[in-house]
């Protein structure tokens, strides 16, 4: 297995968005509702909305008929305004009153559909309140973070989980600040990162559970940087594979079949299947002796890369 190198994740966000919007004509992400005041903040959302939560299937489903031995749609309640009038005999023979009934089939599980991702992350709340020592510094080539305190002097137990909770944001400047903040803190953290690993699992799992393509790609790239950031981090993640890997097992084969065309998603780190395979291989390489058997337990089709 070759060395897995992860580029500047936050720096590539603006470049890719510029290409999608200005060149390809894609629509910008919708902006959440603001208060409209000079000290603008995001309007609070329904507290029952949970990131990654799925909605109940409320549509009617076919019921089993013991008379015919098959599934069929339940009969609709009669409408008092729909009755036969004089002269409707020809229409009745022509079948104009018979409504088309769709063929009974199992409802779609929507396993790969994006789930709810409300703008209620802890990072957004702390940033709008002014509790984070970060600001966007606009430069000629790309934006960077202007830290009010050196990242290596921060309390990682407090700040790193907050920044990881913000990687599921899809609006600026929250997304850029969260992703770039995670990168800077992982680069400067060294020995401070390993004790914080248990606090990072829930934000990572929440970001993956949104099943949003762009959010998952960013999360996987930051997972690779997390594993490479310090010694023993890969081994410390092994007990938490049961929280992280089920979603990776679901999207492992999410590759684009482009035929004889050229796809640049691998270079842009937007091919979900390739990112998942790279991440699993890095987990195995850095996770110690127990990594492969635990990966194999959660991703049964994964094959070892150590002897490749």
Protein Blocks (a to p, Z undefined) as FASTA:
>chain_A
ZZdddddfklmmmmmmmmmmmmnopacddddddehiabdcdddddfkbcghiacddfbdc
ddddfklopacdddddddfklccdehilmmmmnopmpccddddddddeklmbccddddfb
fklmmmmnopaccdddddfkbccdddfbdfklpcfklmmmmmmmmmmpcbdfklmmmmmm
mmmmmmmnmmmmmmmmmmmmmmmmmmmmnopaklmmmmmmmmmmmmmmpghklmmmmmmm
mmmmmmmmmmmmmccdehjaccfklmnopafklmmmmmmmmmmmmnojmlmmmmmmmmmm
bccfklZZ
